[in-house]
Amino acid sequence: QVRLVESGGGLVQPGGSLRLSCTASRGILSFATMGWYRQAPGKERYWIATITNEGYTTFVDSVEGRFTITRDIAKNTVDLQMSNLTPEGTAMYFCVARSRRGGDITSHWGQGTQVTVRS
């Protein structure tokens, strides 16, 4: 059973920065990809960023250049560094790890961490 625990959420002013961390219960190189999603109140969860097993990163256009995703293999963590946050960034942020076995992909989700962006 994979467990993912997010941390680092909180209240930040517009234009500010915040760093979220996701800690996995097993080695992160065992996953094909890890990433972050966010879900604002009353809206669907949507993808923000991914880091592959090879270390390649991709981002949704709206955060490109403001967010970075990094990993610490020794600590089994994947971090999301967010800069120049706007109120639209207010959401619950979820970490996801996807493992692959043959043709099957399994998604493992954390419980989320709340980010609130307001003055």
C-alpha positions, -999 to +999 in steps of 0.1 A: +000+000+000+015+033-011+011+063+012+016+099+001+017+127+025+015+163+014+028+192+035+036+229+032+002+244+025-010+275+042-020+311+037+001+333+014-004+368+000-008+374-038+026+375-054+041+353-027+057+319-028+050+286-012+067+252-013+047+220-011+063+187-003+050+152-010+066+123+009+061+088-004+062+056+017+085+039-007+112+048-031+100+073-057+119+058-085+095+029-083+069+052-098+066+060-135+056+095-127+048+118-098+030+150-099+006+176-085-030+184-091-052+211-075-088+214-069-106+247-061-139+247-042-167+236-065-144+228-093-128+197-108-093+186-099-069+193-126-033+186-134-005+211-126+029+194-129+046+161-135+081+147-130+089+115-147+111+086-134+138+100-157+135+134-142+117+152-170+092+178-160+061+193-175+036+220-164+002+232-173+006+265-193-009+286-165+019+279-141+048+275-165+077+297-154+062+303-119+062+267-106+090+242-104+088+205-095+118+188-080+126+155-062+149+142-035+154+105-042+171+099-009+142+114+010+114+100-012+100+135-017+087+155-046+083+192-040+063+219-058+078+253-055+052+280-063+060+316-070+040+347-079+009+331-066-025+346-075-059+342-058-067+317-084-042+294-068-064+289-038-071+252-038-064+219-023-032+205-037-028+168-042+002+147-049-002+117-072+022+089-079+016+065-108+030+031-109+031+009-140+029-029-142+027-042-177+000-022-194-017-012-162-013+021-145-023+026-109-027+061-094-019+067-058-032+099-042-024+118-011-050+135+011-041+170+000-028+202+015-047+235+014-033+266-001-050+299+003-039+330-016-054+363-003-043+396+011 
